[in-house]
């Protein structure tokens, strides 16, 4: 089963929102640091990413 490509406008909007809280590191890379409400939320995020990555 092939995943469909996400809506470009949604990706652009999410990228823009995420970029608001990112300051590039010394090498210009965009680090992403988020606060989650619980360990369970971290597990849920990991599960979602694992499904999306196949």
C-alpha positions in Angstrom: 0.0 0.0 0.0 1.4 3.3 -1.0 0.9 6.4 1.1 -0.6 9.4 -0.7 1.3 12.6 -0.8 0.0 15.2 1.8 -1.6 18.4 0.7 1.1 20.9 -0.3 -0.7 23.8 1.3 -1.0 21.9 4.6 2.7 21.0 4.5 3.6 24.6 3.8 1.4 25.9 6.6 2.9 23.4 9.1 6.4 24.1 8.0 5.8 27.8 8.5 4.4 27.3 12.0 7.2 25.0 13.0 9.8 27.4 11.6 8.5 30.1 14.0 10.0 28.3 17.0 13.3 27.1 15.4 16.6 28.9 15.5 19.2 27.3 13.3 22.3 25.8 15.1 25.9 26.8 14.4 25.9 24.8 11.1 22.6 26.2 9.9 20.6 23.1 10.7 17.0 23.5 12.1 16.8 21.7 15.4 13.4 20.8 16.6 12.6 20.6 20.3 9.1 20.0 21.5 7.5 19.5 24.9 5.1 16.7 25.2 2.5 16.3 28.0 3.6 12.8 29.0 5.6 9.7 28.2 2.5 8.3 26.7 2.4 11.2 24.2 6.0 10.4 23.3 5.0 6.8 22.6 2.0 7.9 20.6 4.3 10.2 18.5 6.8 7.4 17.9 4.0 5.0 16.9 2.6 7.5 14.4 6.0 8.2 12.9 6.8 4.5 12.6 3.5 3.9 10.8 4.2 6.8 8.4 7.7 5.7 7.7 6.6 2.2 7.0 
